[in-house]
Amino acid sequence: MTLPGSPFLSRRDGALTLDGVALQALAERFGTPLYVYSQAAMLDALAGYQRALAGRRHLVCYAMKANSNLAVLQTFAKSGCGFDIVSGGELRRVLAAGGRADRVVFSGVGKTRAEMRFALQAGVRCFNVESESELRRLSAVASDVGVTAAVSLRVNPDVDAGTHPYISTGLRENKFGIAHDHAVAVYRLAASLPGLRVAGIDCHIGSQITQVAPYLDALDRILDLVEEVEAAGIAIDHVDLGGGLGITYTDESPPRPDELVSQVLARMDARGHGRRELLLEPGRSLVGNAGVLLTEVLYLKPGEAKNFCIVDAAMNDLMRPALYEAWMAIEPVRERQGQRQRWDVVGPVCESGDWLGRERELAVDEGDVLAVLSAGAYGMAMASNYNTRPRAAEVMIVGGEAVLVRERERTTDLFAGERPLPSVG
Ligand code: LLP
């Protein structure tokens, strides 16, 4: 059987390995639930983008919301990446990982004054502005700090990325971006406000996109606008096409990063925009297939209607199945002989929505370790402490060695900031 996702994942003599390291041994050494990432797989994904962009003015800004572990950020910062951030907290992480603020673009519909101030003082490269009100506020904060903020307007191109409604962002009815029809007027406003400098234009149409066509549609709409805005005397230097490229969870075959990029560049050339700088904000496609979540089978609970395989990871560790009904492959870490049965793989959280996979054909027993594949993106980053469950540990395989890059949370950490009521009387 072929494993969906990363070429770095394989089976040797029935044992699952990531980047040559046996996952069973990692589960035993670090405990479960455990996220394991391959640094080589991340760098390989990045190289796909960089190869296609070589010789062009470009910046790959890793959308760190996908996985913001400092070791992941270090890995990308060292390889020349910038970062797409959506909060002041993410900027702090970039700086803590040795990333450069002048390679950071700041996205998001709800930036606070304090976040704007912090980002301006740190010297971020550009703000992706999503509304007229935000533009006015940024102008005021920048004037107050005494610096000029470079801005790019996030335009909603009104194209359908053909993906799940919760992760589709480029349609008119989404909360994101400035309507295409209003964009020229908002650029005029941007050019007239103090403390601002127009630097670029951007869009992001959705996530887990498995075709090139929606990108080319969005690009065309964006380039139409660039031409209109420049005709109005406002120069636009860079085009930021956002992120969104999909990965393989089951049988999807999304374009490779280099295929997407070369088609985008060809369209820019064909329309006479070849010298413009291209920014991209990939998240999932850089880290998704580079990680797995390991979990131990606690109990088998066969039943008349369903068989339940109860594992020690839950929706708080990996929210994607519960939140989006996302299908993620589940593989035994050590293959076991014997009859496969159909199991719902569920966690210990007290919610019927707490499942990792439904109706999976598996030969398993209690004590076995299972791996949820393609869990490197939006896994740990979306983990919570629901049911007072400490978050998992994270390990990165670097040059064939397993390095603990985040300790398992301790239960006492979870209520350390809480204050018991003073006793009465
Ligand atoms: N840029 C912007 C402005 C974004 O909003 C996003 C993702 C990205 C870049 C990166 O997109 P990517 O390349 O990762 O698709 N939690 C969901 C995905 C939410 C994506 C939100 N925005 C999931 O687990 O499927």
Boltz pocket constraint, residues with backbone or C-beta under 6 A from the ligand:
constraints:
  - pocket:
      binder: B
      contacts: [[A, 63], [A, 66], [A, 84], [A, 107], [A, 108], [A, 166], [A, 167], [A, 204], [A, 206], [A, 207], [A, 208], [A, 242], [A, 243], [A, 244], [A, 245], [A, 281], [A, 282], [A, 283], [A, 284], [A, 285], [A, 320], [A, 324], [A, 377], [A, 378]]
      max_distance: 6.0
